[in-house]
């Protein structure tokens, strides 16, 4: 099998990409990084490198939609089946793995429910049957969580989000713990071809320079906004690991050094109220994606997780009135005012 040369042809390797890849490998603590043209480029290359016909996958029930669709709508065509587990109960991963399980796939915190997976438990379950563990670390970033230190084999990112940080580039990355798995993933990547352009690699590399500072500021704003929302009478429940009321707070504290800036919350009124809220904000922007300096809001049931069936949404924990917020770096008082006004408008009869 060929391995990635230093500089030969940009789909195979490029010095600007290599600079980004080495920085990402340092941040996550892995042997090698691989920069890709999107998060899905990294995710699909990594997953397809780990499974063969007849294999079984165990994956968390709450994931970014396109990742779910790889497991539900693509892998079955190649004879690979997936069991989805609620990642929260103790022992969930251990009881789902089988002798033919080759891959355990986790996303923690999960998009958009903020469910936390016990990384140690998922890795132990995978190892008990000789499977590989892949972890999507997009929401946490290596500033707040380093899954490779818990025994995960490769970490995946949508670098479109916090790593780039400015909502001006689509990119992805994998950071792989050991050279041997890197070689397998690189080989798949080389054939599928989700290459990142060198200029986009430069933009992500530039974004990394402010990543630690941005994540601290994002986290401070998110904590304040989560507490504000929790006290608001239009809001039923807020999902944010920094809140005392968050059921998995102690697990989050054990494996994360900060809680990031993704929040989801349920409005009292359901689907219509959720849609009306996201359409009523003014300082925040109604849009999918996340991780930029501007606050974004979206309604998963009608937007990011709209492609799922009703049953798939139910299993994923996505309720009709759920709203997702990517908390940006605006003045917090402007956000309080904006959210309060939009919440009042959405719940007015
Ligand atoms: C969104 N997310 O949620 P690319 N992993 C996670 C993600 O949230 C995403 C991807 C991978 C959203 C995009 C529209 C946890 C994407 C996929 O879009 O391929 O870079 O990342 O709003």
Boltz pocket constraint, residues with backbone or C-beta under 6 A from the ligand:
constraints:
  - pocket:
      binder: B
      contacts: [[A, 37], [A, 38], [A, 39], [A, 40], [A, 41], [A, 43], [A, 64], [A, 107], [A, 111], [A, 136], [A, 138], [A, 139], [A, 157], [A, 158], [A, 159], [A, 160], [A, 170], [A, 171], [A, 172], [A, 288], [A, 289], [A, 290], [A, 304]]
      max_distance: 6.0
